[in-house]
Amino acid sequence: MLASRAEGRSRVDERRLTLIIVPDGDLETRSLEVSYRRLKLLFWLGLALLAAFVFMVSSWWYVAAQAARVPGLERQVNRLEQERAQVAELAKTLAEVEAQYERVRQLLGADQSARGSSEPLLPPLREKASSDGRTE
């Protein structure tokens, strides 16, 4: 019984697929024989190549999607750099205005009380900002 199973397996492994090629207008035929073992090997090899191809395409797709974002990100960086330059300019202008305000306070004697009032005529900037709860 074991011998018949081994014989059956060897017959299955020895089976071949025969392709008969008949050229148009030619009386002579050609045949091509391929073993089933080789067909299985070719099938698995093709499947592995297909999986590798799918992996490569999917990874390329991710890289292409990220590369497509680059122009938008560059525009955003340029816009943010312009805004940063504007903020620096505004900070410089604010510092100049605060210095001018302090000069005006000194010229008007703002630290002295106005006609019996307990509050100064022109309040200092820093005390006002700190009493509002803001920090600079």
C-alpha positions as CSV (number, residue, x, y, z in Angstrom):
1,M,0.0,0.0,0.0
2,L,2.8,2.4,0.8
3,A,4.5,1.5,-2.4
4,S,1.4,2.4,-4.4
5,R,1.2,5.8,-2.7
6,A,4.8,6.5,-3.4
7,E,4.2,5.4,-7.0
8,G,1.1,7.6,-7.2
9,R,3.1,10.6,-5.9
10,S,5.9,10.0,-8.4
11,R,3.4,9.8,-11.2
12,V,1.8,13.1,-10.1
13,D,5.2,14.8,-9.8
14,E,6.2,13.4,-13.2
15,R,3.1,14.7,-15.0
16,R,3.6,17.3,-17.6
17,L,1.6,19.9,-19.3
18,T,1.9,19.6,-23.1
19,L,1.3,22.7,-25.2
20,I,0.9,22.1,-28.9
21,I,1.7,25.1,-31.1
22,V,0.3,25.1,-34.6
23,P,1.8,27.9,-36.7
24,D,-0.6,29.5,-39.2
25,G,-0.1,28.1,-42.7
26,D,2.5,25.6,-41.6
27,L,1.8,21.8,-41.5
28,E,4.4,21.1,-38.9
29,T,3.4,21.5,-35.3
30,R,5.6,22.1,-32.3
31,S,5.0,21.0,-28.8
32,L,6.2,22.3,-25.5
33,E,6.2,20.2,-22.3
34,V,6.3,21.8,-18.8
35,S,6.3,19.8,-15.6
36,Y,3.7,20.7,-13.0
37,R,6.4,21.2,-10.5
38,R,7.9,23.9,-12.7
39,L,4.4,25.4,-13.2
40,K,3.9,25.6,-9.4
41,L,7.4,27.2,-9.0
42,L,6.6,29.7,-11.7
43,F,3.3,30.5,-10.1
44,W,4.8,31.2,-6.7
45,L,7.6,33.2,-8.2
46,G,5.1,35.3,-10.2
47,L,3.1,35.8,-7.0
48,A,6.2,36.9,-5.1
49,L,7.1,39.3,-7.9
50,L,3.5,40.7,-8.0
51,A,3.7,41.2,-4.2
52,A,7.0,43.0,-4.5
53,F,5.6,45.2,-7.3
54,V,2.5,46.1,-5.3
55,F,4.8,47.0,-2.3
56,M,7.0,49.2,-4.5
57,V,4.0,51.0,-6.1
58,S,2.4,51.6,-2.7
59,S,5.6,53.0,-1.2
60,W,6.1,55.2,-4.3
61,W,2.5,56.4,-3.9
62,Y,3.3,57.6,-0.4
63,V,6.5,59.3,-1.5
64,A,4.7,61.0,-4.4
65,A,1.9,62.2,-2.1
66,Q,4.5,63.7,0.3
67,A,6.3,65.3,-2.6
68,A,3.1,66.9,-3.8
69,R,2.8,68.7,-0.5
70,V,6.2,70.5,-0.9
71,P,5.0,73.5,-3.0
72,G,2.2,74.3,-0.5
73,L,4.6,74.0,2.5
74,E,7.1,76.3,0.8
75,R,4.4,78.9,0.2
76,Q,3.4,78.6,3.9
77,V,7.1,79.0,5.0
78,N,7.4,82.1,2.9
79,R,4.2,83.5,4.3
80,L,5.3,82.8,7.9
81,E,8.7,84.4,7.3
82,Q,6.9,87.6,6.0
83,E,4.7,87.6,9.0
84,R,7.7,87.2,11.3
85,A,9.3,90.2,9.7
86,Q,6.1,92.2,10.2
87,V,6.0,91.2,13.8
88,A,9.6,92.2,14.3
89,E,8.9,95.6,12.6
90,L,5.8,96.0,14.8
91,A,7.8,95.2,18.0
92,K,10.4,97.8,17.0
93,T,7.6,100.4,16.3
94,L,6.0,99.5,19.7
95,A,9.2,100.0,21.5
96,E,9.6,103.4,19.8
97,V,6.1,104.5,20.7
98,E,6.5,103.4,24.3
99,A,9.8,105.4,24.5
100,Q,7.9,108.4,23.1
101,Y,5.1,108.0,25.6
102,E,7.6,107.9,28.5
103,R,9.2,111.1,27.2
104,V,5.7,112.8,27.0
105,R,5.0,111.6,30.6
106,Q,8.2,113.1,31.8
107,L,7.6,116.4,29.9
108,L,4.1,116.7,31.4
109,G,5.1,115.6,34.8
110,A,2.7,112.7,34.8
111,D,4.1,111.2,38.0
112,Q,2.7,114.2,39.9
113,S,-1.0,114.1,40.9
114,A,-3.4,116.2,39.0
115,R,-5.2,118.7,41.2
116,G,-5.6,116.6,44.3
117,S,-6.3,113.3,42.5
118,S,-4.5,110.2,43.9
119,E,-4.0,108.9,40.4
120,P,-1.2,110.3,38.1
121,L,-2.2,112.3,35.0
122,L,-0.8,109.8,32.6
123,P,-0.4,106.2,34.0
124,P,2.8,104.4,33.2
125,L,2.6,101.6,30.6
126,R,4.2,98.8,32.5
127,E,2.0,99.2,35.6
128,K,-1.1,99.2,33.5
129,A,-0.1,96.0,31.7
130,S,0.9,94.2,34.9
131,S,-2.4,95.2,36.6
132,D,-4.4,93.7,33.6
133,G,-2.7,90.4,34.2
134,R,-0.7,90.5,31.0
135,T,3.0,89.8,31.0
136,E,5.6,91.0,28.6
